[in-house]
C-alpha cells in the first residue's frame, strides 16, 4: 500500500529554484496578436484584467485573461 502523495512545497534552503509564476500579459488597443486557435488578429478592445476583444478577420472573439494561447507580435 502506498500513501497518497502530498503537494510538493518549496523550501528556502533548496538548491533548486522555486517555480516562477508567469508574468501577466498586457495588451493595448491596436496590438497585432496571434492566437493558437484563431490565428492572426488585432486587439480592438480591452476589459481591464478580464478580457480582450480581438478581430481575427472572419470573427471577433472575446479572449479571457490570462491569455495563455495568445501572444503579441
Secondary structure, 3 states (H helix, E strand, C coil): CCCCCCCCCCCCCCCCCCCCCCCCCCCCCCCEEEECCCEEEEEEEEECCCEEEEECCCCEEEEECCCCCEEEC
